[in-house]
Amino acid sequence: MSTLFKAGKFRTGAAALTLMVSSSAFALTLDEAKQQGLTGETFSGYIAPVESAASRDDVKMLVKEINAARSQKYSELAQGNRMKADEVAKIAGQKLVTRAPKGEYVLGINGQWLKK
């Protein structure tokens, strides 16, 4: 019986350690944020938090990470096409806003969030 108890304690400790180490696996994803109406696409080529979610730390972190990755990619594409990164971003923004599925938010040219 004591061996079973020790084994159970070990499994519980291992599970707790796994949860601590892989907490980023439970972080908010871009798809989840869009589906929950927390973020949306903009014509600038970057995502932004929808007004109601702008103060959430997890949303701010996600927006920062996604936009940094997009910025790097836009720069790479710009160099390969002899363009400026902001030009590439705007082209991507047009496509991303147009392709946003029904039910997701996009930031209109008037600065207002619209649910598609």
PDB file as gemmi writes it, atoms N, CA and C in Angstrom:
CRYST1    1.000    1.000    1.000  90.00  90.00  90.00 P 1                      
ATOM      1  N   MET A   1       0.822  -1.181   0.000  1.00  0.00           N  
ATOM      2  CA  MET A   1       0.000   0.000   0.000  1.00  0.00           C  
ATOM      3  C   MET A   1       0.872   1.253   0.000  1.00  0.00           C  
ATOM      4  N   SER A   2       1.951   1.274   0.761  1.00  0.00           N  
ATOM      5  CA  SER A   2       2.802   2.454   0.786  1.00  0.00           C  
ATOM      6  C   SER A   2       3.496   2.665  -0.559  1.00  0.00           C  
ATOM      7  N   THR A   3       3.804   1.576  -1.280  1.00  0.00           N  
ATOM      8  CA  THR A   3       4.415   1.697  -2.598  1.00  0.00           C  
ATOM      9  C   THR A   3       3.435   2.356  -3.560  1.00  0.00           C  
ATOM     10  N   LEU A   4       2.172   1.977  -3.483  1.00  0.00           N  
ATOM     11  CA  LEU A   4       1.153   2.564  -4.335  1.00  0.00           C  
ATOM     12  C   LEU A   4       1.007   4.054  -4.024  1.00  0.00           C  
ATOM     13  N   PHE A   5       1.036   4.399  -2.747  1.00  0.00           N  
ATOM     14  CA  PHE A   5       0.917   5.799  -2.344  1.00  0.00           C  
ATOM     15  C   PHE A   5       2.095   6.601  -2.888  1.00  0.00           C  
ATOM     16  N   LYS A   6       3.316   6.051  -2.772  1.00  0.00           N  
ATOM     17  CA  LYS A   6       4.508   6.736  -3.267  1.00  0.00           C  
ATOM     18  C   LYS A   6       4.436   6.897  -4.786  1.00  0.00           C  
ATOM     19  N   ALA A   7       3.976   5.882  -5.472  1.00  0.00           N  
ATOM     20  CA  ALA A   7       3.860   5.953  -6.927  1.00  0.00           C  
ATOM     21  C   ALA A   7       2.839   7.014  -7.318  1.00  0.00           C  
ATOM     22  N   GLY A   8       1.749   7.077  -6.557  1.00  0.00           N  
ATOM     23  CA  GLY A   8       0.733   8.094  -6.826  1.00  0.00           C  
ATOM     24  C   GLY A   8       1.270   9.493  -6.590  1.00  0.00           C  
ATOM     25  N   LYS A   9       2.056   9.663  -5.532  1.00  0.00           N  
ATOM     26  CA  LYS A   9       2.669  10.956  -5.245  1.00  0.00           C  
ATOM     27  C   LYS A   9       3.631  11.354  -6.356  1.00  0.00           C  
ATOM     28  N   PHE A  10       4.395  10.386  -6.856  1.00  0.00           N  
ATOM     29  CA  PHE A  10       5.339  10.663  -7.933  1.00  0.00           C  
ATOM     30  C   PHE A  10       4.595  11.111  -9.182  1.00  0.00           C  
ATOM     31  N   ARG A  11       3.526  10.406  -9.523  1.00  0.00           N  
ATOM     32  CA  ARG A  11       2.748  10.767 -10.714  1.00  0.00           C  
ATOM     33  C   ARG A  11       2.148  12.166 -10.574  1.00  0.00           C  
ATOM     34  N   THR A  12       1.657  12.479  -9.388  1.00  0.00           N  
ATOM     35  CA  THR A  12       1.081  13.805  -9.158  1.00  0.00           C  
ATOM     36  C   THR A  12       2.154  14.878  -9.292  1.00  0.00           C  
ATOM     37  N   GLY A  13       3.322  14.641  -8.716  1.00  0.00           N  
ATOM     38  CA  GLY A  13       4.431  15.596  -8.821  1.00  0.00           C  
ATOM     39  C   GLY A  13       4.894  15.754 -10.259  1.00  0.00           C  
ATOM     40  N   ALA A  14       4.978  14.648 -10.984  1.00  0.00           N  
ATOM     41  CA  ALA A  14       5.392  14.703 -12.381  1.00  0.00           C  
ATOM     42  C   ALA A  14       4.371  15.463 -13.216  1.00  0.00           C  
ATOM     43  N   ALA A  15       3.102  15.246 -12.929  1.00  0.00           N  
ATOM     44  CA  ALA A  15       2.050  15.952 -13.666  1.00  0.00           C  
ATOM     45  C   ALA A  15       2.114  17.450 -13.388  1.00  0.00           C  
ATOM     46  N   ALA A  16       2.344  17.819 -12.136  1.00  0.00           N  
ATOM     47  CA  ALA A  16       2.444  19.235 -11.782  1.00  0.00           C  
ATOM     48  C   ALA A  16       3.644  19.878 -12.468  1.00  0.00           C  
ATOM     49  N   LEU A  17       4.774  19.167 -12.491  1.00  0.00           N  
ATOM     50  CA  LEU A  17       5.970  19.675 -13.146  1.00  0.00           C  
ATOM     51  C   LEU A  17       5.719  19.851 -14.647  1.00  0.00           C  
ATOM     52  N   THR A  18       5.065  18.895 -15.252  1.00  0.00           N  
ATOM     53  CA  THR A  18       4.746  18.982 -16.674  1.00  0.00           C  
ATOM     54  C   THR A  18       3.881  20.199 -16.958  1.00  0.00           C  
ATOM     55  N   LEU A  19       2.903  20.446 -16.105  1.00  0.00           N  
ATOM     56  CA  LEU A  19       2.034  21.611 -16.293  1.00  0.00           C  
ATOM     57  C   LEU A  19       2.819  22.911 -16.167  1.00  0.00           C  
ATOM     58  N   MET A  20       3.755  22.967 -15.229  1.00  0.00           N  
ATOM     59  CA  MET A  20       4.539  24.187 -15.058  1.00  0.00           C  
ATOM     60  C   MET A  20       5.464  24.411 -16.242  1.00  0.00           C  
ATOM     61  N   VAL A  21       6.113  23.360 -16.704  1.00  0.00           N  
ATOM     62  CA  VAL A  21       7.053  23.476 -17.808  1.00  0.00           C  
ATOM     63  C   VAL A  21       6.345  23.792 -19.111  1.00  0.00           C  
ATOM     64  N   SER A  22       5.176  23.215 -19.333  1.00  0.00           N  
ATOM     65  CA  SER A  22       4.499  23.399 -20.611  1.00  0.00           C  
ATOM     66  C   SER A  22       3.312  24.338 -20.506  1.00  0.00           C  
ATOM     67  N   SER A  23       3.382  25.319 -19.608  1.00  0.00           N  
ATOM     68  CA  SER A  23       2.253  26.234 -19.466  1.00  0.00           C  
ATOM     69  C   SER A  23       1.992  27.015 -20.740  1.00  0.00           C  
ATOM     70  N   SER A  24       3.023  27.217 -21.566  1.00  0.00           N  
ATOM     71  CA  SER A  24       2.815  27.931 -22.818  1.00  0.00           C  
ATOM     72  C   SER A  24       1.944  27.134 -23.773  1.00  0.00           C  
ATOM     73  N   ALA A  25       1.859  25.842 -23.571  1.00  0.00           N  
ATOM     74  CA  ALA A  25       0.991  25.028 -24.419  1.00  0.00           C  
ATOM     75  C   ALA A  25      -0.472  25.387 -24.198  1.00  0.00           C  
ATOM     76  N   PHE A  26      -0.766  26.001 -23.052  1.00  0.00           N  
ATOM     77  CA  PHE A  26      -2.130  26.387 -22.748  1.00  0.00           C  
ATOM     78  C   PHE A  26      -2.388  27.866 -23.060  1.00  0.00           C  
ATOM     79  N   ALA A  27      -1.395  28.533 -23.641  1.00  0.00           N  
ATOM     80  CA  ALA A  27      -1.541  29.946 -23.964  1.00  0.00           C  
ATOM     81  C   ALA A  27      -2.573  30.116 -25.075  1.00  0.00           C  
ATOM     82  N   LEU A  28      -3.119  31.303 -25.132  1.00  0.00           N  
ATOM     83  CA  LEU A  28      -4.112  31.669 -26.125  1.00  0.00           C  
ATOM     84  C   LEU A  28      -3.480  31.621 -27.516  1.00  0.00           C  
ATOM     85  N   THR A  29      -4.145  30.991 -28.480  1.00  0.00           N  
ATOM     86  CA  THR A  29      -3.655  30.969 -29.853  1.00  0.00           C  
ATOM     87  C   THR A  29      -4.359  32.064 -30.647  1.00  0.00           C  
ATOM     88  N   LEU A  30      -3.802  32.395 -31.792  1.00  0.00           N  
ATOM     89  CA  LEU A  30      -4.397  33.423 -32.633  1.00  0.00           C  
ATOM     90  C   LEU A  30      -5.793  33.015 -33.086  1.00  0.00           C  
ATOM     91  N   ASP A  31      -5.950  31.779 -33.502  1.00  0.00           N  
ATOM     92  CA  ASP A  31      -7.274  31.312 -33.938  1.00  0.00           C  
ATOM     93  C   ASP A  31      -8.295  31.412 -32.814  1.00  0.00           C  
ATOM     94  N   GLU A  32      -7.896  31.006 -31.603  1.00  0.00           N  
ATOM     95  CA  GLU A  32      -8.807  31.101 -30.457  1.00  0.00           C  
ATOM     96  C   GLU A  32      -9.180  32.555 -30.178  1.00  0.00           C  
ATOM     97  N   ALA A  33      -8.188  33.426 -30.226  1.00  0.00           N  
ATOM     98  CA  ALA A  33      -8.439  34.839 -29.952  1.00  0.00           C  
ATOM     99  C   ALA A  33      -9.397  35.441 -30.978  1.00  0.00           C  
ATOM    100  N   LYS A  34      -9.214  35.071 -32.231  1.00  0.00           N  
ATOM    101  CA  LYS A  34     -10.111  35.579 -33.277  1.00  0.00           C  
ATOM    102  C   LYS A  34     -11.516  35.023 -33.107  1.00  0.00           C  
ATOM    103  N   GLN A  35     -11.618  33.722 -32.852  1.00  0.00           N  
ATOM    104  CA  GLN A  35     -12.928  33.092 -32.701  1.00  0.00           C  
ATOM    105  C   GLN A  35     -13.682  33.620 -31.485  1.00  0.00           C  
ATOM    106  N   GLN A  36     -12.933  34.004 -30.453  1.00  0.00           N  
ATOM    107  CA  GLN A  36     -13.561  34.531 -29.235  1.00  0.00           C  
ATOM    108  C   GLN A  36     -13.811  36.040 -29.325  1.00  0.00           C  
ATOM    109  N   GLY A  37     -13.462  36.639 -30.459  1.00  0.00           N  
ATOM    110  CA  GLY A  37     -13.683  38.075 -30.631  1.00  0.00           C  
ATOM    111  C   GLY A  37     -12.735  38.945 -29.829  1.00  0.00           C  
ATOM    112  N   LEU A  38     -11.557  38.425 -29.526  1.00  0.00           N  
ATOM    113  CA  LEU A  38     -10.580  39.164 -28.731  1.00  0.00           C  
ATOM    114  C   LEU A  38      -9.612  39.967 -29.589  1.00  0.00           C  
ATOM    115  N   THR A  39      -9.333  39.473 -30.793  1.00  0.00           N  
ATOM    116  CA  THR A  39      -8.436  40.156 -31.722  1.00  0.00           C  
ATOM    117  C   THR A  39      -9.063  40.163 -33.101  1.00  0.00           C  
ATOM    118  N   GLY A  40      -8.522  41.015 -33.943  1.00  0.00           N  
ATOM    119  CA  GLY A  40      -9.000  41.064 -35.318  1.00  0.00           C  
ATOM    120  C   GLY A  40      -7.911  41.551 -36.248  1.00  0.00           C  
ATOM    121  N   GLU A  41      -8.149  41.367 -37.519  1.00  0.00           N  
ATOM    122  CA  GLU A  41      -7.203  41.804 -38.546  1.00  0.00           C  
ATOM    123  C   GLU A  41      -7.409  43.284 -38.849  1.00  0.00           C  
ATOM    124  N   THR A  42      -6.332  43.916 -39.286  1.00  0.00           N  
ATOM    125  CA  THR A  42      -6.382  45.324 -39.671  1.00  0.00           C  
ATOM    126  C   THR A  42      -5.790  45.480 -41.064  1.00  0.00           C  
ATOM    127  N   PHE A  43      -6.095  46.586 -41.714  1.00  0.00           N  
ATOM    128  CA  PHE A  43      -5.555  46.845 -43.045  1.00  0.00           C  
ATOM    129  C   PHE A  43      -4.056  47.117 -43.013  1.00  0.00           C  
ATOM    130  N   SER A  44      -3.505  47.324 -41.830  1.00  0.00           N  
ATOM    131  CA  SER A  44      -2.061  47.561 -41.709  1.00  0.00           C  
ATOM    132  C   SER A  44      -1.253  46.275 -41.868  1.00  0.00           C  
ATOM    133  N   GLY A  45      -1.938  45.117 -41.826  1.00  0.00           N  
ATOM    134  CA  GLY A  45      -1.240  43.836 -41.919  1.00  0.00           C  
ATOM    135  C   GLY A  45      -0.929  43.223 -40.570  1.00  0.00           C  
ATOM    136  N   TYR A  46      -1.360  43.894 -39.525  1.00  0.00           N  
ATOM    137  CA  TYR A  46      -1.104  43.417 -38.171  1.00  0.00           C  
ATOM    138  C   TYR A  46      -2.423  43.185 -37.453  1.00  0.00           C  
ATOM    139  N   ILE A  47      -2.378  42.336 -36.423  1.00  0.00           N  
ATOM    140  CA  ILE A  47      -3.580  42.132 -35.628  1.00  0.00           C  
ATOM    141  C   ILE A  47      -3.616  43.168 -34.518  1.00  0.00           C  
ATOM    142  N   ALA A  48      -4.788  43.370 -33.978  1.00  0.00           N  
ATOM    143  CA  ALA A  48      -4.960  44.303 -32.868  1.00  0.00           C  
ATOM    144  C   ALA A  48      -6.006  43.721 -31.924  1.00  0.00           C  
ATOM    145  N   PRO A  49      -5.910  44.074 -30.645  1.00  0.00           N  
ATOM    146  CA  PRO A  49      -6.943  43.611 -29.717  1.00  0.00           C  
ATOM    147  C   PRO A  49      -8.241  44.384 -29.954  1.00  0.00           C  
ATOM    148  N   VAL A  50      -9.344  43.665 -29.933  1.00  0.00           N  
ATOM    149  CA  VAL A  50     -10.648  44.321 -29.999  1.00  0.00           C  
ATOM    150  C   VAL A  50     -10.805  45.087 -28.691  1.00  0.00           C  
ATOM    151  N   GLU A  51     -11.477  46.219 -28.753  1.00  0.00           N  
ATOM    152  CA  GLU A  51     -11.561  47.134 -27.604  1.00  0.00           C  
ATOM    153  C   GLU A  51     -11.855  46.440 -26.280  1.00  0.00           C  
ATOM    154  N   SER A  52     -12.777  45.508 -26.261  1.00  0.00           N  
ATOM    155  CA  SER A  52     -13.169  44.857 -25.009  1.00  0.00           C  
ATOM    156  C   SER A  52     -12.053  43.987 -24.419  1.00  0.00           C  
ATOM    157  N   ALA A  53     -11.066  43.607 -25.240  1.00  0.00           N  
ATOM    158  CA  ALA A  53      -9.997  42.728 -24.772  1.00  0.00           C  
ATOM    159  C   ALA A  53      -8.655  43.443 -24.665  1.00  0.00           C  
ATOM    160  N   ALA A  54      -8.633  44.729 -24.911  1.00  0.00           N  
ATOM    161  CA  ALA A  54      -7.377  45.479 -24.978  1.00  0.00           C  
ATOM    162  C   ALA A  54      -6.578  45.465 -23.677  1.00  0.00           C  
ATOM    163  N   SER A  55      -7.224  45.267 -22.554  1.00  0.00           N  
ATOM    164  CA  SER A  55      -6.512  45.300 -21.275  1.00  0.00           C  
ATOM    165  C   SER A  55      -6.053  43.914 -20.803  1.00  0.00           C  
ATOM    166  N   ARG A  56      -6.432  42.870 -21.509  1.00  0.00           N  
ATOM    167  CA  ARG A  56      -6.043  41.514 -21.095  1.00  0.00           C  
ATOM    168  C   ARG A  56      -4.574  41.256 -21.413  1.00  0.00           C  
ATOM    169  N   ASP A  57      -3.826  40.818 -20.419  1.00  0.00           N  
ATOM    170  CA  ASP A  57      -2.397  40.566 -20.605  1.00  0.00           C  
ATOM    171  C   ASP A  57      -2.129  39.470 -21.625  1.00  0.00           C  
ATOM    172  N   ASP A  58      -2.938  38.398 -21.613  1.00  0.00           N  
ATOM    173  CA  ASP A  58      -2.706  37.308 -22.552  1.00  0.00           C  
ATOM    174  C   ASP A  58      -2.950  37.764 -23.994  1.00  0.00           C  
ATOM    175  N   VAL A  59      -3.908  38.646 -24.182  1.00  0.00           N  
ATOM    176  CA  VAL A  59      -4.198  39.164 -25.516  1.00  0.00           C  
ATOM    177  C   VAL A  59      -3.073  40.102 -25.960  1.00  0.00           C  
ATOM    178  N   LYS A  60      -2.623  40.964 -25.058  1.00  0.00           N  
ATOM    179  CA  LYS A  60      -1.522  41.877 -25.390  1.00  0.00           C  
ATOM    180  C   LYS A  60      -0.266  41.106 -25.777  1.00  0.00           C  
ATOM    181  N   MET A  61       0.034  40.040 -25.040  1.00  0.00           N  
ATOM    182  CA  MET A  61       1.214  39.235 -25.325  1.00  0.00           C  
ATOM    183  C   MET A  61       1.080  38.550 -26.685  1.00  0.00           C  
ATOM    184  N   LEU A  62      -0.089  38.002 -26.949  1.00  0.00           N  
ATOM    185  CA  LEU A  62      -0.321  37.337 -28.230  1.00  0.00           C  
ATOM    186  C   LEU A  62      -0.159  38.323 -29.384  1.00  0.00           C  
ATOM    187  N   VAL A  63      -0.771  39.492 -29.264  1.00  0.00           N  
ATOM    188  CA  VAL A  63      -0.692  40.512 -30.316  1.00  0.00           C  
ATOM    189  C   VAL A  63       0.766  40.898 -30.556  1.00  0.00           C  
ATOM    190  N   LYS A  64       1.508  41.091 -29.481  1.00  0.00           N  
ATOM    191  CA  LYS A  64       2.923  41.473 -29.598  1.00  0.00           C  
ATOM    192  C   LYS A  64       3.727  40.392 -30.324  1.00  0.00           C  
ATOM    193  N   GLU A  65       3.523  39.131 -29.943  1.00  0.00           N  
ATOM    194  CA  GLU A  65       4.267  38.021 -30.553  1.00  0.00           C  
ATOM    195  C   GLU A  65       3.912  37.845 -32.031  1.00  0.00           C  
ATOM    196  N   ILE A  66       2.627  37.865 -32.338  1.00  0.00           N  
ATOM    197  CA  ILE A  66       2.186  37.672 -33.723  1.00  0.00           C  
ATOM    198  C   ILE A  66       2.674  38.819 -34.593  1.00  0.00           C  
ATOM    199  N   ASN A  67       2.528  40.044 -34.113  1.00  0.00           N  
ATOM    200  CA  ASN A  67       2.946  41.197 -34.909  1.00  0.00           C  
ATOM    201  C   ASN A  67       4.456  41.250 -35.111  1.00  0.00           C  
ATOM    202  N   ALA A  68       5.228  40.818 -34.134  1.00  0.00           N  
ATOM    203  CA  ALA A  68       6.684  40.764 -34.296  1.00  0.00           C  
ATOM    204  C   ALA A  68       7.058  39.748 -35.378  1.00  0.00           C  
ATOM    205  N   ALA A  69       6.409  38.596 -35.350  1.00  0.00           N  
ATOM    206  CA  ALA A  69       6.679  37.570 -36.367  1.00  0.00           C  
ATOM    207  C   ALA A  69       6.254  38.058 -37.752  1.00  0.00           C  
ATOM    208  N   ARG A  70       5.111  38.724 -37.828  1.00  0.00           N  
ATOM    209  CA  ARG A  70       4.656  39.257 -39.114  1.00  0.00           C  
ATOM    210  C   ARG A  70       5.611  40.321 -39.625  1.00  0.00           C  
ATOM    211  N   SER A  71       6.066  41.198 -38.747  1.00  0.00           N  
ATOM    212  CA  SER A  71       6.990  42.261 -39.141  1.00  0.00           C  
ATOM    213  C   SER A  71       8.262  41.683 -39.742  1.00  0.00           C  
ATOM    214  N   GLN A  72       8.783  40.645 -39.112  1.00  0.00           N  
ATOM    215  CA  GLN A  72       9.993  39.991 -39.616  1.00  0.00           C  
ATOM    216  C   GLN A  72       9.728  39.384 -41.001  1.00  0.00           C  
ATOM    217  N   LYS A  73       8.604  38.728 -41.147  1.00  0.00           N  
ATOM    218  CA  LYS A  73       8.265  38.108 -42.426  1.00  0.00           C  
ATOM    219  C   LYS A  73       8.052  39.167 -43.508  1.00  0.00           C  
ATOM    220  N   TYR A  74       7.375  40.261 -43.173  1.00  0.00           N  
ATOM    221  CA  TYR A  74       7.162  41.334 -44.142  1.00  0.00           C  
ATOM    222  C   TYR A  74       8.502  41.915 -44.592  1.00  0.00           C  
ATOM    223  N   SER A  75       9.447  42.057 -43.680  1.00  0.00           N  
ATOM    224  CA  SER A  75      10.772  42.580 -44.025  1.00  0.00           C  
ATOM    225  C   SER A  75      11.493  41.641 -44.983  1.00  0.00           C  
ATOM    226  N   GLU A  76      11.409  40.348 -44.702  1.00  0.00           N  
ATOM    227  CA  GLU A  76      12.039  39.360 -45.578  1.00  0.00           C  
ATOM    228  C   GLU A  76      11.430  39.398 -46.978  1.00  0.00           C  
ATOM    229  N   LEU A  77      10.103  39.440 -47.030  1.00  0.00           N  
ATOM    230  CA  LEU A  77       9.424  39.491 -48.325  1.00  0.00           C  
ATOM    231  C   LEU A  77       9.740  40.782 -49.073  1.00  0.00           C  
ATOM    232  N   ALA A  78       9.839  41.868 -48.344  1.00  0.00           N  
ATOM    233  CA  ALA A  78      10.143  43.164 -48.967  1.00  0.00           C  
ATOM    234  C   ALA A  78      11.528  43.150 -49.609  1.00  0.00           C  
ATOM    235  N   GLN A  79      12.503  42.604 -48.908  1.00  0.00           N  
ATOM    236  CA  GLN A  79      13.860  42.543 -49.448  1.00  0.00           C  
ATOM    237  C   GLN A  79      13.908  41.729 -50.730  1.00  0.00           C  
ATOM    238  N   GLY A  80      13.183  40.620 -50.744  1.00  0.00           N  
ATOM    239  CA  GLY A  80      13.182  39.752 -51.919  1.00  0.00           C  
ATOM    240  C   GLY A  80      12.422  40.328 -53.099  1.00  0.00           C  
ATOM    241  N   ASN A  81      11.585  41.322 -52.853  1.00  0.00           N  
ATOM    242  CA  ASN A  81      10.763  41.895 -53.913  1.00  0.00           C  
ATOM    243  C   ASN A  81      11.047  43.380 -54.162  1.00  0.00           C  
ATOM    244  N   ARG A  82      12.135  43.864 -53.579  1.00  0.00           N  
ATOM    245  CA  ARG A  82      12.530  45.269 -53.739  1.00  0.00           C  
ATOM    246  C   ARG A  82      11.384  46.229 -53.408  1.00  0.00           C  
ATOM    247  N   MET A  83      10.806  45.991 -52.259  1.00  0.00           N  
ATOM    248  CA  MET A  83       9.713  46.825 -51.763  1.00  0.00           C  
ATOM    249  C   MET A  83      10.047  47.249 -50.341  1.00  0.00           C  
ATOM    250  N   LYS A  84       9.239  48.138 -49.804  1.00  0.00           N  
ATOM    251  CA  LYS A  84       9.351  48.505 -48.395  1.00  0.00           C  
ATOM    252  C   LYS A  84       8.484  47.552 -47.584  1.00  0.00           C  
ATOM    253  N   ALA A  85       8.903  47.289 -46.354  1.00  0.00           N  
ATOM    254  CA  ALA A  85       8.168  46.359 -45.488  1.00  0.00           C  
ATOM    255  C   ALA A  85       6.740  46.824 -45.245  1.00  0.00           C  
ATOM    256  N   ASP A  86       6.530  48.140 -45.102  1.00  0.00           N  
ATOM    257  CA  ASP A  86       5.173  48.628 -44.850  1.00  0.00           C  
ATOM    258  C   ASP A  86       4.266  48.444 -46.071  1.00  0.00           C  
ATOM    259  N   GLU A  87       4.844  48.436 -47.270  1.00  0.00           N  
ATOM    260  CA  GLU A  87       4.052  48.160 -48.474  1.00  0.00           C  
ATOM    261  C   GLU A  87       3.592  46.697 -48.488  1.00  0.00           C  
ATOM    262  N   VAL A  88       4.508  45.803 -48.146  1.00  0.00           N  
ATOM    263  CA  VAL A  88       4.166  44.381 -48.062  1.00  0.00           C  
ATOM    264  C   VAL A  88       3.102  44.166 -46.991  1.00  0.00           C  
ATOM    265  N   ALA A  89       3.252  44.828 -45.855  1.00  0.00           N  
ATOM    266  CA  ALA A  89       2.300  44.688 -44.753  1.00  0.00           C  
ATOM    267  C   ALA A  89       0.904  45.132 -45.177  1.00  0.00           C  
ATOM    268  N   LYS A  90       0.828  46.230 -45.896  1.00  0.00           N  
ATOM    269  CA  LYS A  90      -0.485  46.731 -46.336  1.00  0.00           C  
ATOM    270  C   LYS A  90      -1.140  45.793 -47.342  1.00  0.00           C  
ATOM    271  N   ILE A  91      -0.351  45.213 -48.232  1.00  0.00           N  
ATOM    272  CA  ILE A  91      -0.893  44.229 -49.183  1.00  0.00           C  
ATOM    273  C   ILE A  91      -1.424  43.021 -48.417  1.00  0.00           C  
ATOM    274  N   ALA A  92      -0.635  42.557 -47.450  1.00  0.00           N  
ATOM    275  CA  ALA A  92      -1.064  41.417 -46.623  1.00  0.00           C  
ATOM    276  C   ALA A  92      -2.312  41.776 -45.828  1.00  0.00           C  
ATOM    277  N   GLY A  93      -2.355  42.990 -45.290  1.00  0.00           N  
ATOM    278  CA  GLY A  93      -3.509  43.430 -44.517  1.00  0.00           C  
ATOM    279  C   GLY A  93      -4.786  43.406 -45.329  1.00  0.00           C  
ATOM    280  N   GLN A  94      -4.710  43.879 -46.561  1.00  0.00           N  
ATOM    281  CA  GLN A  94      -5.881  43.838 -47.454  1.00  0.00           C  
ATOM    282  C   GLN A  94      -6.380  42.408 -47.610  1.00  0.00           C  
ATOM    283  N   LYS A  95      -5.446  41.489 -47.862  1.00  0.00           N  
ATOM    284  CA  LYS A  95      -5.818  40.083 -48.065  1.00  0.00           C  
ATOM    285  C   LYS A  95      -6.372  39.463 -46.788  1.00  0.00           C  
ATOM    286  N   LEU A  96      -5.730  39.742 -45.651  1.00  0.00           N  
ATOM    287  CA  LEU A  96      -6.166  39.152 -44.386  1.00  0.00           C  
ATOM    288  C   LEU A  96      -7.546  39.647 -43.974  1.00  0.00           C  
ATOM    289  N   VAL A  97      -7.817  40.925 -44.178  1.00  0.00           N  
ATOM    290  CA  VAL A  97      -9.132  41.475 -43.849  1.00  0.00           C  
ATOM    291  C   VAL A  97     -10.184  40.872 -44.777  1.00  0.00           C  
ATOM    292  N   THR A  98      -9.873  40.809 -46.058  1.00  0.00           N  
ATOM    293  CA  THR A  98     -10.820  40.255 -47.038  1.00  0.00           C  
ATOM    294  C   THR A  98     -11.124  38.786 -46.754  1.00  0.00           C  
ATOM    295  N   ARG A  99     -10.111  38.036 -46.370  1.00  0.00           N  
ATOM    296  CA  ARG A  99     -10.267  36.586 -46.145  1.00  0.00           C  
ATOM    297  C   ARG A  99     -10.754  36.227 -44.744  1.00  0.00           C  
ATOM    298  N   ALA A 100     -10.896  37.191 -43.868  1.00  0.00           N  
ATOM    299  CA  ALA A 100     -11.353  36.893 -42.501  1.00  0.00           C  
ATOM    300  C   ALA A 100     -12.728  36.231 -42.564  1.00  0.00           C  
ATOM    301  N   PRO A 101     -12.884  35.103 -41.883  1.00  0.00           N  
ATOM    302  CA  PRO A 101     -14.166  34.385 -41.933  1.00  0.00           C  
ATOM    303  C   PRO A 101     -15.297  35.138 -41.230  1.00  0.00           C  
ATOM    304  N   LYS A 102     -16.477  34.761 -41.584  1.00  0.00           N  
ATOM    305  CA  LYS A 102     -17.674  35.320 -40.963  1.00  0.00           C  
ATOM    306  C   LYS A 102     -17.603  35.092 -39.450  1.00  0.00           C  
ATOM    307  N   GLY A 103     -17.976  36.122 -38.706  1.00  0.00           N  
ATOM    308  CA  GLY A 103     -17.977  36.027 -37.250  1.00  0.00           C  
ATOM    309  C   GLY A 103     -16.735  36.604 -36.600  1.00  0.00           C  
ATOM    310  N   GLU A 104     -15.674  36.855 -37.393  1.00  0.00           N  
ATOM    311  CA  GLU A 104     -14.460  37.446 -36.836  1.00  0.00           C  
ATOM    312  C   GLU A 104     -14.474  38.958 -37.033  1.00  0.00           C  
ATOM    313  N   TYR A 105     -13.695  39.647 -36.207  1.00  0.00           N  
ATOM    314  CA  TYR A 105     -13.631  41.102 -36.264  1.00  0.00           C  
ATOM    315  C   TYR A 105     -12.522  41.579 -37.192  1.00  0.00           C  
ATOM    316  N   VAL A 106     -12.796  42.677 -37.874  1.00  0.00           N  
ATOM    317  CA  VAL A 106     -11.802  43.380 -38.670  1.00  0.00           C  
ATOM    318  C   VAL A 106     -11.925  44.867 -38.346  1.00  0.00           C  
ATOM    319  N   LEU A 107     -10.803  45.558 -38.406  1.00  0.00           N  
ATOM    320  CA  LEU A 107     -10.820  46.990 -38.140  1.00  0.00           C  
ATOM    321  C   LEU A 107     -11.034  47.713 -39.462  1.00  0.00           C  
ATOM    322  N   GLY A 108     -12.159  48.389 -39.574  1.00  0.00           N  
ATOM    323  CA  GLY A 108     -12.499  49.089 -40.810  1.00  0.00           C  
ATOM    324  C   GLY A 108     -11.633  50.310 -41.039  1.00  0.00           C  
ATOM    325  N   ILE A 109     -11.693  50.840 -42.243  1.00  0.00           N  
ATOM    326  CA  ILE A 109     -10.901  52.028 -42.570  1.00  0.00           C  
ATOM    327  C   ILE A 109     -11.359  53.248 -41.763  1.00  0.00           C  
ATOM    328  N   ASN A 110     -12.553  53.164 -41.189  1.00  0.00           N  
ATOM    329  CA  ASN A 110     -13.069  54.246 -40.347  1.00  0.00           C  
ATOM    330  C   ASN A 110     -12.607  54.125 -38.889  1.00  0.00           C  
ATOM    331  N   GLY A 111     -11.805  53.092 -38.597  1.00  0.00           N  
ATOM    332  CA  GLY A 111     -11.296  52.900 -37.244  1.00  0.00           C  
ATOM    333  C   GLY A 111     -12.245  52.177 -36.308  1.00  0.00           C  
ATOM    334  N   GLN A 112     -13.343  51.679 -36.844  1.00  0.00           N  
ATOM    335  CA  GLN A 112     -14.335  50.952 -36.041  1.00  0.00           C  
ATOM    336  C   GLN A 112     -14.211  49.452 -36.283  1.00  0.00           C  
ATOM    337  N   TRP A 113     -14.382  48.676 -35.217  1.00  0.00           N  
ATOM    338  CA  TRP A 113     -14.368  47.221 -35.354  1.00  0.00           C  
ATOM    339  C   TRP A 113     -15.688  46.765 -35.961  1.00  0.00           C  
ATOM    340  N   LEU A 114     -15.575  45.896 -36.952  1.00  0.00           N  
ATOM    341  CA  LEU A 114     -16.754  45.337 -37.621  1.00  0.00           C  
ATOM    342  C   LEU A 114     -16.705  43.824 -37.510  1.00  0.00           C  
ATOM    343  N   LYS A 115     -17.825  43.221 -37.193  1.00  0.00           N  
ATOM    344  CA  LYS A 115     -17.904  41.761 -37.150  1.00  0.00           C  
ATOM    345  C   LYS A 115     -18.384  41.303 -38.512  1.00  0.00           C  
ATOM    346  N   LYS A 116     -17.580  40.479 -39.172  1.00  0.00           N  
ATOM    347  CA  LYS A 116     -17.938  40.025 -40.518  1.00  0.00           C  
ATOM    348  C   LYS A 116     -19.090  39.047 -40.474  1.00  0.00           C  
TER     349      LYS A 116                                                      
END                                                                             
